[in-house]
Amino acid sequence: MRRGGAGGRCATQERGVQAQFRRQIETNLATLSEVLRRGGSAAEARAKALLVLSALYGALMMARAVGDSPLSREVLQTVRQRVLRLDDAAKQTRARPKARKKSL
């Protein structure tokens, strides 16, 4: 079975090519983690960065695999909207005041 996209081909490439992919992904993760940290833990920021990058890379691979089609545009648009909502949800959670426990 033939794999589509650079990610699928990367798994069968020479070690040097894989190392280049790995370095670029690590750079992208570090940059995005720093942006997403905003007062949270480094581990949580990296987990969010992994989620976002995986969604973006996967969307690109899927969109390219189906060519210039309505499905390609739907994949890209949907993932873009959902990733942006993740950031909006995080902002709302941080802005929401914590409820105080009632004393008896």
N, CA, C and O of each residue as an XYZ file, in Angstrom:
416
protein
N       0.842     -1.175      0.000
C       0.000      0.000      0.000
C       0.889      1.240      0.000
O       1.830      1.337      0.788
N       0.600      2.150     -0.853
C       1.394      3.377     -0.961
C       0.861      4.436     -0.009
O      -0.347      4.652      0.078
N       1.754      5.084      0.694
C       1.363      6.139      1.626
C       1.448      7.482      0.929
O       2.315      7.692      0.080
N       0.542      8.403      1.284
C       0.547      9.732      0.684
C       1.171     10.753      1.605
O       1.218     10.570      2.822
N       1.647     11.822      1.015
C       2.155     12.943      1.803
C       3.563     12.719      2.305
O       4.073     11.599      2.322
N       4.171     13.803      2.710
C       5.556     13.754      3.178
C       5.699     12.924      4.442
O       6.705     12.237      4.617
N       4.712     12.975      5.323
C       4.792     12.216      6.567
C       4.849     10.727      6.313
O       5.636     10.024      6.947
N       4.038     10.231      5.407
C       4.037      8.813      5.071
C       5.334      8.387      4.425
O       5.856      7.309      4.711
N       5.849      9.225      3.562
C       7.120      8.905      2.897
C       8.293      9.014      3.860
O       9.291      8.311      3.700
N       8.186      9.878      4.849
C       9.296     10.091      5.786
C       9.662      8.808      6.520
O      10.836      8.564      6.801
N       8.666      7.993      6.831
C       8.919      6.758      7.577
C       9.819      5.803      6.805
O      10.478      4.957      7.410
N       9.858      5.921      5.479
C      10.661      5.009      4.672
C      11.931      5.675      4.139
O      12.659      5.064      3.356
N      12.204      6.896      4.543
C      13.362      7.640      4.060
C      14.631      7.255      4.823
O      14.584      6.560      5.839
N      15.733      7.715      4.315
C      17.018      7.511      4.977
C      17.023      8.222      6.327
O      16.237      9.137      6.571
N      17.916      7.786      7.183
C      18.003      8.362      8.526
C      18.272      9.864      8.501
O      17.766     10.593      9.354
N      19.050     10.331      7.547
C      19.347     11.758      7.446
C      18.095     12.574      7.179
O      17.921     13.654      7.743
N      17.223     12.061      6.319
C      15.969     12.745      6.014
C      15.064     12.728      7.244
O      14.442     13.737      7.575
N      14.995     11.593      7.911
C      14.190     11.507      9.136
C      14.713     12.469     10.197
O      13.929     13.090     10.914
N      16.023     12.593     10.298
C      16.614     13.506     11.277
C      16.229     14.949     10.973
O      15.969     15.726     11.891
N      16.192     15.315      9.692
C      15.768     16.669      9.313
C      14.314     16.909      9.696
O      13.981     17.963     10.238
N      13.446     15.940      9.418
C      12.033     16.057      9.805
C      11.924     16.199     11.320
O      11.198     17.057     11.821
N      12.652     15.350     12.043
C      12.599     15.366     13.503
C      13.038     16.726     14.055
O      12.393     17.272     14.950
N      14.127     17.266     13.524
C      14.612     18.586     13.984
C      13.569     19.667     13.721
O      13.329     20.513     14.584
N      12.949     19.653     12.551
C      11.972     20.680     12.225
C      10.724     20.545     13.101
O      10.166     21.545     13.552
N      10.293     19.319     13.335
C       9.123     19.107     14.199
C       9.447     19.539     15.623
O       8.617     20.176     16.272
N      10.629     19.210     16.123
C      11.024     19.639     17.470
C      11.081     21.165     17.564
O      10.669     21.744     18.569
N      11.592     21.813     16.515
C      11.632     23.276     16.497
C      10.217     23.843     16.530
O       9.933     24.767     17.292
N       9.335     23.297     15.710
C       7.947     23.759     15.683
C       7.264     23.526     17.033
O       6.522     24.384     17.511
N       7.513     22.367     17.645
C       6.936     22.077     18.961
C       7.436     23.055     20.019
O       6.652     23.545     20.832
N       8.732     23.339     20.011
C       9.296     24.256     20.996
C       8.712     25.654     20.837
O       8.358     26.300     21.822
N       8.614     26.115     19.601
C       8.071     27.454     19.341
C       6.614     27.538     19.760
O       6.218     28.482     20.444
N       5.821     26.568     19.359
C       4.399     26.590     19.696
C       4.182     26.385     21.189
O       3.288     26.999     21.772
N       4.979     25.538     21.812
C       4.869     25.327     23.264
C       5.098     26.626     24.018
O       4.392     26.934     24.978
N       6.083     27.376     23.580
C       6.389     28.654     24.232
C       5.210     29.620     24.114
O       4.872     30.320     25.068
N       4.597     29.648     22.948
C       3.440     30.526     22.723
C       2.250     30.074     23.571
O       1.518     30.904     24.109
N       2.061     28.773     23.688
C       0.893     28.236     24.396
C       1.065     28.203     25.910
O       0.085     28.010     26.629
N       2.253     28.381     26.399
C       2.509     28.229     27.839
C       1.731     29.236     28.669
O       1.002     28.837     29.577
N       1.856     30.486     28.398
C       1.089     31.552     29.053
C       0.754     31.274     30.508
O      -0.419     31.273     30.883
N       1.755     31.039     31.325
C       1.533     30.852     32.750
C       1.240     29.423     33.166
O       1.245     29.129     34.361
N       0.986     28.528     32.230
C       0.739     27.131     32.566
C       2.041     26.358     32.636
O       3.123     26.932     32.512
N       1.933     25.070     32.834
C       3.134     24.239     32.935
C       3.720     23.967     31.553
O       3.014     24.003     30.545
N       5.000     23.698     31.525
C       5.683     23.368     30.274
C       5.138     22.066     29.687
O       5.004     21.939     28.470
N       4.827     21.106     30.549
C       4.300     19.819     30.075
C       2.931     19.996     29.418
O       2.655     19.396     28.379
N       2.082     20.814     30.022
C       0.752     21.056     29.445
C       0.871     21.801     28.120
O       0.156     21.491     27.167
N       1.758     22.767     28.057
C       1.959     23.517     26.820
C       2.472     22.606     25.710
O       2.034     22.718     24.565
N       3.398     21.704     26.040
C       3.915     20.782     25.019
C       2.823     19.821     24.554
O       2.742     19.506     23.367
N       1.987     19.357     25.474
C       0.885     18.468     25.092
C      -0.073     19.179     24.140
O      -0.524     18.585     23.160
N      -0.386     20.435     24.418
C      -1.258     21.211     23.525
C      -0.585     21.413     22.172
O      -1.233     21.313     21.131
N       0.711     21.698     22.189
C       1.448     21.893     20.938
C       1.440     20.616     20.103
O       1.270     20.674     18.885
N       1.621     19.472     20.746
C       1.557     18.193     20.022
C       0.188     17.975     19.398
O       0.082     17.516     18.261
N      -0.853     18.304     20.140
C      -2.216     18.158     19.626
C      -2.432     19.060     18.412
O      -2.940     18.615     17.383
N      -2.047     20.320     18.536
C      -2.257     21.281     17.447
C      -1.440     20.901     16.222
O      -1.980     20.865     15.116
N      -0.160     20.618     16.389
C       0.671     20.264     15.243
C       0.209     18.975     14.581
O       0.222     18.869     13.355
N      -0.196     18.003     15.371
C      -0.700     16.751     14.800
C      -1.952     17.006     13.966
O      -2.107     16.447     12.880
N      -2.830     17.840     14.470
C      -4.052     18.173     13.727
C      -3.709     18.911     12.432
O      -4.262     18.605     11.375
N      -2.805     19.872     12.514
C      -2.443     20.649     11.323
C      -1.721     19.791     10.286
O      -2.059     19.826      9.103
N      -0.724     19.020     10.733
C       0.003     18.161      9.800
C      -0.929     17.125      9.173
O      -0.870     16.871      7.970
N      -1.782     16.537      9.994
C      -2.729     15.546      9.482
C      -3.699     16.147      8.480
O      -4.004     15.532      7.459
N      -4.182     17.348      8.770
C      -5.105     18.016      7.852
C      -4.434     18.289      6.510
O      -5.042     18.099      5.457
N      -3.190     18.732      6.550
C      -2.474     18.986      5.298
C      -2.296     17.705      4.483
O      -2.485     17.696      3.267
N      -1.929     16.627      5.174
C      -1.746     15.352      4.466
C      -3.059     14.879      3.850
O      -3.084     14.433      2.702
N      -4.149     14.976      4.612
C      -5.455     14.553      4.091
C      -5.886     15.422      2.921
O      -6.343     14.912      1.898
N      -5.739     16.743      3.071
C      -6.162     17.655      2.006
C      -5.383     17.407      0.717
O      -5.945     17.438     -0.378
N      -4.100     17.165      0.861
C      -3.290     16.887     -0.333
C      -3.644     15.541     -0.946
O      -3.611     15.381     -2.167
N      -3.979     14.582     -0.108
C      -4.294     13.238     -0.604
C      -5.552     13.218     -1.460
O      -5.649     12.416     -2.389
N      -6.517     14.085     -1.167
C      -7.775     14.092     -1.933
C      -7.772     15.129     -3.044
O      -8.762     15.265     -3.762
N      -6.685     15.857     -3.195
C      -6.577     16.816     -4.294
C      -7.450     18.041     -4.092
O      -8.040     18.236     -3.030
N      -7.522     18.855     -5.123
C      -8.318     20.083     -5.074
C      -9.789     19.707     -5.188
O     -10.322     19.537     -6.284
N     -10.426     19.583     -4.042
C     -11.819     19.125     -4.013
C     -12.545     19.782     -2.843
O     -11.914     20.382     -1.973
N     -13.863     19.668     -2.825
C     -14.606     20.194     -1.674
C     -14.159     19.543     -0.360
O     -14.123     20.207      0.676
N     -13.818     18.251     -0.397
C     -13.371     17.567      0.811
C     -12.064     18.171      1.324
O     -11.896     18.358      2.529
N     -11.148     18.473      0.417
C      -9.883     19.092      0.802
C     -10.127     20.407      1.529
O      -9.556     20.651      2.592
N     -10.970     21.246      0.960
C     -11.280     22.534      1.580
C     -12.006     22.347      2.911
O     -11.771     23.100      3.856
N     -12.886     21.352      2.990
C     -13.610     21.086      4.242
C     -12.646     20.669      5.352
O     -12.751     21.141      6.484
N     -11.719     19.795      5.024
C     -10.739     19.338      6.022
C      -9.946     20.520      6.558
O      -9.835     20.698      7.771
N      -9.396     21.325      5.664
C      -8.567     22.448      6.086
C      -9.361     23.479      6.891
O      -8.892     23.977      7.915
N     -10.551     23.787      6.423
C     -11.377     24.781      7.115
C     -11.813     24.293      8.493
O     -11.768     25.049      9.463
N     -12.234     23.040      8.581
C     -12.704     22.497      9.853
C     -11.583     22.445     10.881
O     -11.779     22.859     12.024
N     -10.422     21.947     10.499
C      -9.311     21.848     11.440
C      -8.862     23.242     11.865
O      -8.564     23.467     13.038
N      -8.812     24.170     10.929
C      -8.436     25.549     11.279
C      -9.393     26.111     12.316
O      -8.960     26.668     13.326
N     -10.683     25.971     12.075
C     -11.679     26.508     13.015
C     -11.568     25.854     14.384
O     -11.629     26.542     15.402
N     -11.406     24.542     14.422
C     -11.339     23.827     15.699
C     -10.065     24.155     16.474
O     -10.103     24.277     17.699
N      -8.955     24.298     15.787
C      -7.710     24.654     16.471
C      -7.831     26.053     17.072
O      -7.389     26.287     18.196
N      -8.422     26.973     16.331
C      -8.615     28.323     16.865
C      -9.563     28.315     18.059
O      -9.392     29.110     18.984
N     -10.543     27.447     18.056
C     -11.462     27.335     19.193
C     -10.749     26.820     20.439
O     -11.106     27.200     21.554
N      -9.754     25.966     20.267
C      -8.978     25.486     21.419
C      -8.365     26.661     22.157
O      -8.398     26.714     23.386
N      -7.809     27.594     21.417
C      -7.193     28.759     22.030
C      -8.253     29.639     22.689
O      -8.033     30.149     23.788
N      -9.392     29.823     22.039
C     -10.477     30.617     22.626
C     -10.965     29.990     23.926
O     -11.202     30.691     24.910
N     -11.115     28.671     23.928
C     -11.580     27.970     25.137
C     -10.576     28.121     26.271
O     -10.963     28.291     27.428
N      -9.297     28.060     25.946
C      -8.260     28.216     26.971
C      -8.295     29.626     27.553
O      -8.141     29.799     28.762
N      -8.493     30.626     26.713
C      -8.568     32.008     27.196
C      -9.767     32.195     28.122
O      -9.662     32.856     29.156
N     -10.906     31.613     27.750
C     -12.107     31.745     28.576
C     -11.923     31.053     29.922
O     -12.373     31.565     30.947
N     -11.280     29.916     29.929
C     -11.044     29.187     31.176
C     -10.148     29.992     32.106
O     -10.400     30.053     33.310
N      -9.103     30.611     31.562
C      -8.200     31.419     32.388
C      -8.877     32.689     32.885
O      -8.569     33.164     33.978
N      -9.799     33.249     32.097
C     -10.440     34.511     32.465
C     -11.572     34.319     33.469
O     -11.941     35.260     34.172
N     -12.120     33.122     33.542
C     -13.243     32.845     34.422
C     -12.782     32.829     35.876
O     -11.843     32.110     36.216
N     -13.433     33.614     36.740
C     -13.036     33.597     38.155
C     -13.396     32.264     38.793
O     -14.403     31.644     38.451
N     -12.548     31.836     39.731
C     -12.805     30.572     40.430
C     -13.896     30.773     41.461
O     -13.942     31.792     42.150
N     -14.767     29.795     41.556
C     -15.860     29.876     42.539
C     -15.304     29.652     43.937
O     -14.452     28.791     44.156
N     -15.791     30.428     44.855
C     -15.357     30.280     46.251
C     -16.219     29.248     46.942
O     -17.415     29.134     46.677
N     -15.595     28.495     47.834
C     -16.339     27.525     48.623
C     -17.032     28.261     49.758
O     -16.459     29.157     50.378
N     -18.270     27.870     50.018
C     -19.015     28.512     51.092
C     -18.590     27.946     52.433
O     -18.395     26.740     52.585
N     -18.451     28.824     53.385
C     -18.107     28.396     54.751
C     -19.391     28.152     55.504
O     -20.383     28.852     55.300
N     -19.377     27.169     56.366
C     -20.548     26.887     57.194
C     -20.467     27.547     58.514
O     -21.377     27.408     59.331
